[in-house]
């Protein structure tokens, strides 16, 4: 057991009484790695940090602002979990060519860090500040940044208290981060990942528009309709919903078949109404695809419904082809 004097000389970094650093403390009360006033740019820092990590040192919350750590190897070899550097500060750190496979950087800050040619495969960067990161040549396959960036969360919190200027600033930052990630994914040929980031990028841009302006409404409609061209299944889902809704309207408005008007009636038995509804679904599909066999014809209000469905159907089918081909050619 350490004596009282030894205990007081230990680094005072601790986190939720769960993560504690046991390294010797300097005059600041923090160890070399957790002291934000010490710039780690000495030639031996790379080797020393690797050794510190290998021996099980507390990497959470370490301060590596402006550190020169090019080509450092922080891979936990032959282990399922990588090193845990959550809450670490790496502002403007030089991590070019670094090996960071499976690294955990939750709620850390990589703001303006240099990750050019670094390996960040399978890295966990949830809640990490990624503003201004240099991604050129970085290997980011299976890298996880979470569903919401820290800037997004801060923007939503700012809007809740009515601070719109700060919210707009955070949304602009989030848009920039997603744009940089999209470009990095494109360069690496990770087109599925790129598609996710471009949707988030355009969503952040939409949130910066006035709430009820026409451009924002159109942008939201495009997102719902096809995920900004990245979700062909949304087009299919919209098509099925439109066909079903129009079939219900035909069911009540009536269709003409063989010179007789057919429509829903309480006087008809259940089997007759069900058969009529199935015929309405058939007619709705034929109208949506603009085949127009001519066995059923719309009458009255059904004509307006048929005209709308035929126009929307031709547009939707063309859109699906474009979106599907875009996804497949990647």
N, C-alpha and C positions, 0 to 999 in steps of 0.2 A: 504494500500500500504506500502511495506517495505521502511524504510529510506535508505539513501545512505550507512550508516555504517552497517546496517543489510545486505544490498545487497552484500557489499564487503566481508562479512564474510560467504557467502554461497559458497558451493562447486562450483568450476569453470568448472566442467565437463559439456560439452554440445556437441551435435552431430548434425551437419547440421542445427543448429539453431532450431531444432525441439524437441530434447530430452535434457532436462536440469535437473540437480539435484538441489534440494532445501534444501539439508541437510546442517547443519553447517559445515564449513570448518576447518581443522586443520592448523598447521603451513605450510604444503605443499600447501595449497590452495585447497586441495581435502578433501572430507569427509572420514569418517572411512572406508566405503565400497569401495570407488573408489581409495583410496590411495594404490598403489602397494607396498609401503615400509612397510605397516602394515600386518603382518601375522595373519590371523584370525584363531587362534588355541586355543582360550579361551573357557572354558566350556559353557559360556553363549552366545557365538556367534551363536550357532544353533538357540536358542530361539529368539535372537535379530534379526537375518536375516529373520526368519519366520514372525516376527512381522513387520519388515521393508517392506517385500513383501506384506503382507496383507493390510497395510495402504496406499499402492500405491506408495511406494518409487521407485526411478529410478534404476531398475536392469540392464539396458543396460550398458555395459562397466565396471561393477564392477570387482574388482581385488580380486580373491579368490585363488591365487597361494599358494600351500602348506597348504590350509585351512583344518581344521579337522571338517568335516560336516557329519559324519556318521549318517545315519537314519534321516536326515533332511526331513521335509515335505514341498515341494514347489509345491504343487498341488493347482490349483485354483478351488476349489470345486464349483459345480453348475454353472460353467461358461464354455462357448464353447471354448474360447481361453485361453491357459495357460499363465503362466508368461513369459514375454519377457526378456531373458537374452542374447540377441544378443551382440556380440563383447565382451563378458565377458572373463576374463582370469582365467582359472581353472587348470593351470599347476600343476601336481602332487597333486591335491586336493583329499581328502579322501571323496568320495561320496558313500561309500559302504552302501548298504541297503537304499539309499535315495529314496524318492518318488518324481519322476520327470515327472509324467504323463502329456502329452501334452505340455511339456516345449519347449520353442523356444530358440535355441542356434545358430542362424545363425551367421556365420563368427566368432564364438567364438573359444577358444582354450581349448580342453580337453586333451592336450598332456600328456601322462603318468598318467592320472587321474585314480582313483580306483572306478570303477562302479560295482564292484562285488555285486551281489544280488540286484542291484538297479532296479527300475521300470522306464523304459524310453518309455513305450507304447505311440505311436502317437507323439513322439518327433520330432521336426523339427531341424535337424542338418545340414542343407545345408551350405556348405562352412566352416564347423567346422573342426579344426585340430584334427584328431582322432588317431594320431600316438601314439602307445604304450599304448592305453587304455586297462584296465583290464576288460574284459567283462564276466568273469566266473559267471554264474548264473543270469546275467542281463536279464530282461524282455524287449525285443526289438521288439515286434510285432507291425507292422505298423509304425515303426520308419523310418523316411525319411532322407537320407543323400544326396539326390540330384543325378543328373546324372553324375556330375563331382566333384571329390574331389578337395580341394584347392591345393593339391600337383600336381594333374593332370594339373590344370590350370597354375601353376607356371612352370611345366615342358614344356608345350607348349610355354609359353612366353620365357623361356630360350633358347629353340631351335630356336625360331625366330631370336634371336640376336646372334646365333652361339655358345652359352655356353653349349656345349654338356655334359660336366662333371656335371654341376649343374642339367641339365635336367635328366641325368641318376640317380642322387641321389634322385630327387623328384619322379621319376618313381619307384624306388626301395621302397621308402616310401609308395607310393600308393599301390603297390603290397602287402606290409606287412599289410596295413590297411584292404584291401579287404580280405586277408587271415584270419585275426583275426575276421572280421565280419562274414565270411563264417562259421568259427568254432563255433562262438556264435549262429548263426542261426541254425546250425545243432544240437547243444546241446538242443535248445529250440523246436526242431521239426518243424522249419519253413523252410521247404525244398524248397518251391518256392523262398523265399528270398535268401536261400543259393545258389540256382542255378543262380540267378542274380549276386551274388557276385563272384562266381567261374568264370563266364564269364569275369567279369571285371578284376579279378585277372590274368587270363591267357592273357587278352588283354594287361595289363600293362607289363607282362613278354615279350610279343611279341614286344612291342615298344622298349624294351631294346636291341633287337637284331639288327645287321647291316641291313640296309634298304633292300638290295637286296640279302641277304643270303637265302639259300634254306630252312632253318628251319623256317624263318619268312614267306616265301611264303607259305609253307605247313600249318603253323599255321593260316595264314589269310584264306586259302582255307577251312580249317576245320571250322573256324568261320562262313564264308559265307554259307557253306554247311549245317551245323547243329548246329551252335551256341555252339560249344564245347560240343555237346551232350545234350544241354539244350533246343533246339528249334526244335521239330519234325516237326512243320509246315514249317520250312525252307526246310526240305527234301522233303516234298510234293510239295512245290513251285518249287524246282529244278527239280523234276520229271516231272511236267507239262510243264515247259519250255523246257526241253530236248525232250519230246514227240512232242511238237509243232515244234521245230526247225528241228528235224529229219523228221517230216512230210513234211515240206517245202522243204527239200533237196530231199526227195523221189519224191515230186511233179515235180521237175525240172530234176532229174536224171532218173526217169522212173522206173516202176515196170512191171513185166510180169504177165499177168493173162490170163488163158485159151490159152496159147501159143502165145499171142499177147502182144507186148510192149505198155504200156500205160504211157503217160507223157504229160506234159503241151505243148500246141501248140496254137499259135495265130489263126491258121486256124479253131480251134474248137470253138463252141459257148460257151457262158458264163456258161450255165447250165451244159454242159459236163465237163468243167474245174472244176466247183464247186463240182460236183459229184466225180471227180477224186481226188480232194483234201481231201474230206471226206473219201474216200477209203485209202488215204495215212495216214490220222490220225488213221484210224482203224488198218492199218498195223503197224504203229509206236507203238500203244498200245500193240498189240500182240507181237511185237519184244521186247519191253521194259520189258514185263512180262515173256518173254521167253516161251510163249505158243506154237507159231509156228504151226498154223493150216495148212499151206501149200497151201492155195488158191492163195496167192500172193507170188511171188518169186523175190528176188532182182537180178538185172543184172548190169554189169559194175560197175560204181562208187557206186551204191546203196549197193553193197555187203560190201564195207568197212564201209559205214554208218551203216548198219544193224549189222555188227560184233561189232562195237564200242557201239552201243545202247544196244545190248543184254548183253555185258559185264558190262557196266555201270548200266544197269537196275537191274541185279541180285545183284550187290553190293549195290545199293541204297535201294532196298527193304529190304535187310538184315539189313542195317544200320537203316532204319526207325523202324524196329521191335525192335532193341536194344534200340534206343533212346526213343521210345514210352513206352516200358516196364519199362525203367529206371525211366521215369517221373511218370508213373502210380503206380509203386510199392512204391513210396515215400509217 
